Amino acid sequence: MESEAQCPGPACLANWIAFARALPESGGSNCQLAAPETPARQAGLFTGTPYEDTAPSIRDASEFRSAVETLAYALFRLETNRLTRAERPRLENLVENALFKMDRYRARSGEVLDEAELAEYDTLSHKFHESRRVAEERRNLAAGIRQRMERIDSLDGDAFEDFVAEVFEALGYEVHRNGGAGDEGADLKLARGPLRAVVQCKYHHKGIVGSPDLQKFLGTIHQSGSRKGYFVTTTGFTLSAEKFAANQPMELIDGPRLAEIVREILKPAKPDDSHRETGLFFRPDDDSGQRLASH
């Protein structure tokens, strides 16, 4: 028994119509169906005008869009990548050039640009200029610290307190100077994220700090509601004072330790230090820094 022919599916009718249309042109039944030609397409991630860093100006809105993407990636690399000393200035120059040309294009072209792209550009521009401002402030602060450190032997009590305040500011703390007779032993108040701390500064040409001074300072720490206290002096501490502080929420900073912290602040950044935290001796491989940061 012969089986009935089965239609292969929806393609059956389409094939038959294509076959029927081809008959008048073929002149016979030996017409061969060919698959419809697919227009050639060129692969690419971006079909608009690419951004040219070396060009003096931006040509059109498409290149402006490409410049926004270039700017975002350059700032990402500046913030997160471990860059060499040669790579960082090159990226900073690229960002500055892009911002200059994008500002000129916006001012001169009169073209209506995409609002989302403009918003992203404004955010990136603010981020870059803010980072530059903070970096300049830190450079100026470091210069002041260097000058005070060079003449630390000639400072008086108030000048030493200002010097210590600048050191903590350089380390990323928000510093409030108390001063006056009602400071209860706390010369400075610190804040950084959730951390609240107090600082007592003792400037001595000779003599060292004993445990009675630290016992009074412990009371100041508790009364102020702080989680941490830093006692800073130009000289040193007695053995009993160091033993007392070891079990208390306080850190002792003597003259050599203060000098070490200042050297850390003034030391130029290395290419592999881009992920180092800003803080009092906080380094990923430094146990003492971990302890300081955890209080």
BAROVO-401618 format. One record per atom (N, C-alpha, C): x, y negated, z negated; residue in three letters. Coordinates in steps of 0.001 Angstrom, whole numbers, plus 500000, padded with zeros to 6 digits. Layout:
XYZala
...
REM end
This chain:
500856501186500000met
500000500000500000met
500890498768500000met
500590497942500978glu
501410496736501096glu
501039495741500006glu
502093495136499433ser
501856494122498403ser
501669492766499041ser
500822491974498417glu
500578490643498946glu
501782489738498658glu
502049488850499642ala
503143487887499462ala
502771486903498364ala
503705486643497538gln
503487485727496417gln
504160484382496691gln
503418483296496427cys
503993481954496570cys
505050481767495487cys
506243481305495832pro
507308481185494832pro
507057480120493781pro
506040479284493988gly
505789478264492969gly
505534476916493599gly
505638475838492799pro
505349474494493299pro
506220474103494469pro
507400474691494589ala
508268474323495701ala
507752474843497035ala
506824475811496997cys
506346476434498238cys
505685475412499154cys
504753474638498631leu
504035473654499453leu
504990472581499961leu
505909472132499119ala
506860471101499541ala
507742471604500663ala
508162472870500580asn
508991473444501647asn
508201473558502960asn
506948473929502841trp
506134474088504052trp
505941472738504742trp
505657471698503966ile
505467470362504552ile
506756469895505215ile
507888470099504547ala
509159469697505137ala
509417470462506415ala
509058471737506453phe
509236472560507646phe
508368472048508785phe
507098471724508467ala
506178471248509512ala
506646469918510092ala
507151469036509267arg
507623467748509769arg
508867467899510645arg
509635468914510402ala
510863469104511161ala
510621469744512520ala
509456470383512749leu
509211471105513998leu
509286470222515240leu
508652469055515306pro
508712468248516528pro
510134467832516887pro
510998467658515938glu
512349467228516233glu
513254468389516605glu
512912469599516143ser
513784470746516404ser
513512471398517738ser
512272471231518278gly
511945471858519553gly
511724473330519456gly
511546473905518341gly
511322475340518227gly
511175475741516783gly
511118477047516632ser
510888477555515285ser
512169477875514541ser
513321477613515206asn
514593477923514544asn
515104476746513713asn
514149475983513229cys
514532474807512427cys
515067475264511070cys
516163474697510673gln
516741475014509364gln
516549473831508435gln
516005474142507302leu
515752473093506327leu
517048472749505593leu
517226471478505417ala
518415471005504686ala
517972470266503434ala
518736470415502441ala
518424469708501193ala
518584468212501415ala
517685467434500830pro
517808465984501004pro
519136465475500454pro
519702464546501184glu
520995464008500781glu
520849463121499546glu
521781463282498614thr
521805462446497406thr
522845461361497591thr
522434460109497470pro
523412459040497660pro
524567459156496678pro
525754458912497172ala
526951459012496340ala
526920457939495253ala
527321458330494058arg
527354457393492929arg
528749457396492321arg
529230456230491954gln
530547456107491339gln
530394456082489817gln
531095456988489172ala
530996457057487714ala
531741455882487088ala
531230455444485955gly
531893454348485249gly
531156454039483967gly
531899453537482964leu
531296453195481691leu
530677451814481720leu
531210450927482532phe
530719449560482554phe
530662449099483993phe
529481448699484458thr
529288448340485850thr
529340446837486081thr
529451446034484995gly
529495444591485153gly
530902444094485401gly
531093442806485215thr
532405442197485426thr
533286442460484213thr
534413443134484386pro
535277443405483223pro
535937442130482728pro
536215442104481432tyr
536874440941480839tyr
538354440959481182tyr
538869439824481634glu
540280439688481983glu
540958438776480968glu
541826439354480159asp
542467438565479107asp
543391437489479681asp
544035437790480807thr
545005436844481368thr
544352435769482232thr
543072435912482558ala
542390434911483381ala
542144433649482559ala
542152432474483214pro
541983431225482450pro
540565430969481980pro
539589431648482544ser
538197431380482169ser
537346432618482397ser
536146432589481839ile
535155433656482035ile
534297433305483239ile
534066434290484111arg
533418434018485402arg
531901434001485326arg
531312434900484579asp
529854434980484579asp
529368435625483286asp
528034435758483169ala
527441436320481958ala
527844437767481742ala
528083438464482841ser
528491439863482724ser
529869439965482072ser
530782439079482457glu
532105439099481823glu
532028438623480377glu
531104437703480086phe
530895437278478697phe
530486438483477851phe
529594439305478403arg
529160440504477691arg
530340441437477449arg
531189441592478447ser
532375442433478307ser
533347441844477286ser
533422440508477241ala
534310439858476279ala
533849440100474847ala
532529440139474624val
532008440438473288val
532462441825472846val
532383442798473752glu
532812444156473421glu
534321444191473142glu
535091443471473944thr
536539443414473732thr
536863442783472392thr
536159441718472059leu
536371441022470792leu
536056441922469603leu
534943442644469680ala
534543443531468584ala
535589444624468364ala
536092445192469452tyr
537073446268469320tyr
538403445736468778tyr
538807444547469224ala
540061443969468737ala
539995443690467242ala
538864443138466762leu
538717442868465327leu
538660444170464532leu
538026445184465100phe
537999446490464435phe
539422447013464243phe
540248446889465266arg
541626447367465161arg
542418446548464140arg
542200445241464116leu
542909444396463160leu
542550444751461720leu
541313445151461499glu
540849445434460150glu
541188446838459682glu
541209447811460589thr
541272449211460162thr
542498449972460638thr
543115449574461740asn
544229450351462289asn
545545450009461605asn
546449450942461632arg
547802450710461138arg
548623450183462301arg
548832448885462299leu
549464448211463423leu
550925447905463124leu
551731447906464182thr
553120447487464033thr
553179445958463994thr
554336445446463662arg
554486443990463608arg
554352443356464980arg
554593444113466026ala
554421443580467381ala
552969443654467820ala
552265444713467410glu
550875444884467838glu
549938443854467221glu
550146443527465955arg
549214442611465273arg
549170441237465929arg
550310440568466164pro
550205439256466832pro
549628439330468230pro
549871440434468942arg
549283440566470278arg
547760440615470202arg
547250441380469237leu
545798441456469077leu
545217440126468620leu
545915439452467717glu
545428438154467257glu
545396437140468407glu
546402437181469275asn
546402436297470446asn
545253436629471386asn
544985437930471556leu
543865438331472410leu
542554437771471867leu
542364437874470552val
541132437373469944val
541023435858470115val
542112435136469847glu
542094433685469983glu
541796433262471424glu
542413433951472396asn
542161433627473799asn
540703433874474166asn
540171434999473704ala
538785435340474021ala
537824434316473424ala
538042433940472178leu
537166432961471529leu
537220431616472257leu
538403431199472648phe
538553429930473367phe
537769429948474678phe
537949431009475448lys
537278431072476755lys
535773431248476622lys
535346431990475605met
533907432181475404met
533232430878474955met
533910430124474107asp
533362428820473688asp
533243427883474888asp
534248427850475729arg
534209426982476918arg
533109427415477886arg
532938428727478031tyr
531899429212478948tyr
530513428823478438tyr
530308428971477143arg
529003428601476572arg
528735427106476730arg
529765426296476599ala
529581424846476666ala
529397424344478092ala
529987425038479078arg
530018424503480441arg
529066425184481419arg
528776426449481190ser
528035427174482227ser
526576426773482295ser
525963426489481159gly
524536426202481147gly
523680427429481394gly
524303428595481464glu
523565429831481725glu
522927430343480435glu
521725430880480566val
521025431450479413val
521613432830479134val
522213432983477977leu
522853434238477607leu
521954435042476680leu
522224436333476624asp
521436437231475793asp
521583436841474328asp
520444436727473619glu
520469436275472227glu
521211437256471316glu
521057438539471571ala
521746439538470753ala
523258439423470927ala
523708439180472161glu
525138439029472413glu
525681437765471752glu
524905436686471802leu
525323435446471157leu
525416435614469644leu
524455436333469070ala
524475436568467622ala
525690437394467223ala
526012438399468017glu
527183439222467711glu
528459438404467862glu
528508437562468901tyr
529671436704469089tyr
529863435772467887tyr
528788435142467427asp
528878434230466283asp
529378434959465041asp
528901436189464834thr
529336436973463681thr
530825437304463767thr
531270437725464945leu
532676438078465130leu
533574436856464995leu
533129435735465542ser
533921434506465450ser
534069434062463995ser
532965434119463238his
533022433733461819his
533934434676461051his
533867435959461325lys
534695436930460614lys
536176436658460857lys
536540436359462102phe
537941436122462426phe
538453434847461756phe
537689433759461857his
538133432500461269his
538157432575459746his
537239433323459150glu
537246433483457692glu
538473434268457246glu
538830435307457987ser
540020436085457628ser
541277435237457756ser
541301434356458760arg
542435433448458912arg
542517432469457733arg
541361431963457309arg
541340431018456194arg
541841431677454914arg
541363432894454650val
541789433607453443val
543284433903453493val
543777434312454671ala
545204434609454806ala
546048433364454556ala
545584432207455043glu
546318430965454829glu
546316430589453350glu
545183430768452676glu
545125430483451247glu
546094431372450472glu
546157432630450854arg
547059433547450161arg
548519433189450404arg
548836432740451619arg
550208432321451894arg
550586431108451045arg
549670430153450962asn
549940428959450149asn
550068429321448672asn
549209430246448227leu
549258430680446834leu
550577431381446542leu
551003432228447467ala
552268432940447285ala
553443431968447249ala
553376430910448060ala
554453429920448057ala
554526429216446703ala
553368428881446120gly
553353428254444799gly
553884429180443728gly
553531430457443819ile
554017431440442847ile
555534431558442936ile
556055431572444149arg
557507431673444323arg
558220430479443683arg
557676429295443901gln
558307428104443331gln
558281428123441802gln
557143428526441232arg
557055428574439762arg
557968429661439192arg
558059430787439903met
558900431873439414met
560364431465439389met
560773430659440364glu
562164430223440433glu
562525429302439270glu
561540428602438715arg
561832427695437602arg
561032428077436342arg
560816429384436162ile
559987429843435049ile
560606429492433703ile
561934429408433650asp
562592429093432375asp
562308427668431921asp
561869426818432859ser
561620425421432502ser
560140425122432291ser
559279426133432383leu
557847425914432213leu
557489425766430743leu
556410425018430475asp
555864424982429124asp
554665425933429058asp
553964425955427938gly
552860426898427757gly
551745426714428768gly
551350425461429023asp
550265425205429965asp
550663425573431392asp
551889425230431770ala
552356425553433121ala
552472427065433311ala
552873427779432257phe
552954429231432350phe
551564429839432519phe
550591429269431806glu
549215429748431951glu
548717429536433386glu
549028428387433975asp
548651428136435371asp
549333429128436302asp
550585429423436008phe
551338430377436827phe
550700431761436779phe
550355432226435581val
549720433542435444val
548363433559436162val
547624432452436077ala
546341432374436771ala
546536432523438280ala
547566431893438830glu
547842432008440262glu
548208433434440641glu
548942434120439761val
549311435516440033val
548066436388440144val
547139436240439204phe
545925437054439252phe
545036436666440439phe
545018435396440801glu
544268434992441988glu
544861435639443241glu
546177435700443313ala
546837436337444452ala
546545437827444509ala
546223438413443369leu
545904439836443311leu
544430440116443578leu
543669439081443901gly
542280439285444287gly
541258439062443211gly
541653438515442084tyr
540717438270440992tyr
540127436864441093tyr
538896436726440652glu
538318435407440419glu
538712434990439011glu
539362433836438891val
539969433431437627val
539278432186437093val
538914432230435801his
538351431075435112his
539270430722433960his
539750429488433938arg
540645429031432884arg
539824428537431699arg
540094429083430519asn
539371428678429321asn
539988427427428719asn
541161427594428119gly
541839426460427524gly
541124425950426288gly
541760425044425577gly
541142424449424392gly
541275425337423170gly
540786424817422059ala
540929425542420790ala
539881426635420631ala
538831426588421413gly
537750427555421239gly
537822428748422149gly
539016429038422685asp
539102430151423625asp
539245431497422927asp
539405431497421590glu
539479432732420797glu
540576433659421300glu
541684433104421742gly
542804433921422179gly
542772434312423624gly
541728434000424353ala
541641434325425776ala
541935433061426577ala
543058433043427260asp
543412431883428079asp
542719431924429434asp
542502433130429949leu
541892433294431268leu
540806434353431205leu
539779434186432020lys
538775435220432229lys
538832435653433684lys
538791436970433888leu
538933437528435232leu
537668438258435648leu
537424438265436952ala
536325439047437520ala
536762439549438887ala
536484440822439134arg
536713441412440454arg
535781442596440589arg
534736442415441381gly
533719443450441467gly
533069443618440101gly
532926444856439620pro
532303445079438306pro
533241444811437134pro
534539444639437412leu
535513444470436337leu
535422443088435720leu
535370443028434392arg
535463441788433635arg
536607441951432644arg
537532440989432654ala
538714441108431814ala
539102439738431282ala
539931439744430242val
540472438506429671val
541991438610429653val
542637437445429645val
544096437382429668val
544559436429428567val
545563436851427839gln
546229435955426903gln
547664435768427368gln
548109434518427413cys
549447434173427884cys
550275433656426716cys
551444434227426558lys
552362433782425511lys
553716433479426141lys
554046432193426158tyr
555327431784426729tyr
556354431632425616tyr
557423432449425686his
558476432400424675his
559835432320425368his
560720431533424809his
562110431551425266his
562871432686424598his
562451433036423402lys
563074434137422672lys
562047434705421707lys
562335435881421188gly
561370436549420321gly
560442437422421135gly
559853438398420472ile
558962439334421158ile
557622439401420441ile
556628439950421131val
555262440002420618val
555081441283419803val
554504441156418600gly
554275442312417746gly
552824442768417756gly
552557443840417011ser
551213444422416999ser
550162443508416380ser
550474442639415406pro
549422441748414887pro
548791440872415969pro
549603440368416897asp
549052439573417993asp
548106440405418850asp
548440441667419075leu
547602442526419910leu
546312442907419184leu
546373443058417866gln
545163443362417108gln
544170442206417197gln
544668440979417128lys
543794439821417308lys
543229439787418732lys
544075440115419689phe
543634440089421091phe
542584441162421354phe
542685442300420673leu
541675443343420815leu
540310442832420383leu
540293442067419302gly
539035441460418874gly
538486440506419921gly
539368439771420586thr
538940438868421664thr
538324439637422808thr
538915440769423167ile
538388441594424258ile
536953442025423951ile
536734442510422723his
535403442986422343his
534410441831422257his
534822440710421674gln
533914439574421515gln
533492438984422859gln
534367439050423837ser
534050438490425145ser
533204439434426006ser
533034440666425538gly
532283441640426332gly
533048442169427523gly
534373442034427505ser
535199442482428618ser
535532443963428484ser
535876444560429601arg
536266445962429608arg
537782446138429578arg
538496445012429734lys
539947445115429887lys
540599443835429395lys
541822443948428871gly
542581442786428467gly
544010442879428968gly
544574441747429390tyr
545965441680429838tyr
546704440685428942tyr
547730441150428293phe
548556440288427451phe
549861440056428201phe
550117438802428560val
551258438470429405val
552221437588428630val
553480437969428647thr
554509437175427974thr
555769437153428824thr
556598436154428589thr
557852436046429325thr
558956436905428715thr
558753437379427496thr
559792438167426827thr
559417439647426810thr
559034440184425656gly
558713441597425574gly
557846441907424375gly
557679443207424076phe
556817443671422986phe
557599444613422080phe
557230444618420807thr
557841445569419881thr
557334446977420179thr
558046447967419660leu
557649449358419874leu
556281449625419254leu
556035449060418071ser
554731449264417428ser
553612448621418261ser
553894447504418895ala
552896446863419735ala
552569447738420949ala
553589448319421540glu
553365449184422703glu
552566450425422319glu
552868450983421135lys
552109452155420684lys
550653451786420407lys
550425450615419842phe
549060450186419570phe
548282449994420874phe
548888449370421856ala
548195449077423119ala
547924450334423935ala
548719451383423697ala
548583452597424511ala
547199453215424393ala
546539453041423241asn
545228453650423023asn
544095452626423052asn
544379451447423591gln
543379450380423632gln
543148449934425082gln
542012449280425333pro
541729448824426703pro
542494447556427047pro
543813447625426953met
544633446453427269met
545892446886427996met
546420445975428773glu
547647446198429528glu
548666445154429108glu
549890445598428831leu
550961444700428417leu
551838444370429623leu
552052443091429843ile
552881442633430956ile
553985441762430373ile
555207442316430342asp
556333441555429820asp
557049440834430962asp
558182440196430641gly
558891439430431658gly
559298440246432870gly
559976441396432702pro
560360442203433867pro
559159442705434676pro
558096443091433963arg
556913443571434695arg
556273442429435486arg
556234441241434914leu
555684440093435615leu
556498439793436869leu
557809439865436746ala
558666439633437908ala
558429440687438985ala
558194441927438556glu
557926443006439510glu
556614442764440258glu
555591442312439544ile
554308442011440171ile
554459440885441193ile
555228439854440810val
555448438736441736val
556178439205442987val
557173440052442828arg
557884440582443999arg
556932441359444899arg
556004442096444294glu
555019442844445078glu
554122441892445870glu
553753440777445272ile
552907439798445955ile
553648439166447126ile
554923438836446909leu
555694438115447914leu
556274439019448983leu
556261440327448754lys
556860441252449716lys
556058441275451005lys
556698441133452178pro
555956441196453449pro
555278442541453615pro
554096442516454213ala
553351443755454445ala
554074444618455466ala
554058445917455238lys
554644446873456179lys
553556447421457087lys
553954447953458278pro
552949448485459194pro
552073449560458598pro
552616450366457648asp
551821451455457073asp
551145451045455773asp
551137449725455450asp
550501449260454222asp
549147448630454471asp
548571448799455656ser
547340448090455998ser
546155448556455169ser
546239449769454570his
545117450291453792his
545337450115452294his
546401449398451918arg
546669449214450495arg
545604448315449886arg
545117448702448727glu
544131447885448034glu
544798446652447443glu
544052445540447388thr
544529444352446699thr
544164444482445234thr
545154444502444361gly
544856444647442945gly
546144444691442163gly
546050444712440877leu
547234444704440040leu
547950446033440159leu
548946446038441046phe
549755447233441278phe
548929448437441712phe
547841448231442398phe
547062449373442874phe
547647449860444176phe
548123451070444183arg
548609451707445399arg
548118453144445368arg
547798453731446529pro
547271455092446549pro
548180456110445880pro
549511455838445866asp
550432456819445299asp
550998456369443959asp
550305455421443304asp
550814454860442052asp
549842455183440933asp
550237456084440021asp
549346456490438941asp
549014455333438015asp
550017454465437752ser
549753453338436859ser
548755452397437486ser
548815452235438823gly
547845451393439501gly
546452451980439418gly
546351453300439547gln
545054453948439417gln
544485453697438027gln
545335453759436998arg
544864453537435635arg
544387452104435472arg
545149451144436017leu
544757449744435910leu
543440449485436606leu
543268450103437781ala
542054449843438554ala
540836450506437947ala
541038451549437147ser
539894452312436656ser
539238451688435442ser
539915450786434752his
539344450207433531his
538336449146433883his
REM end
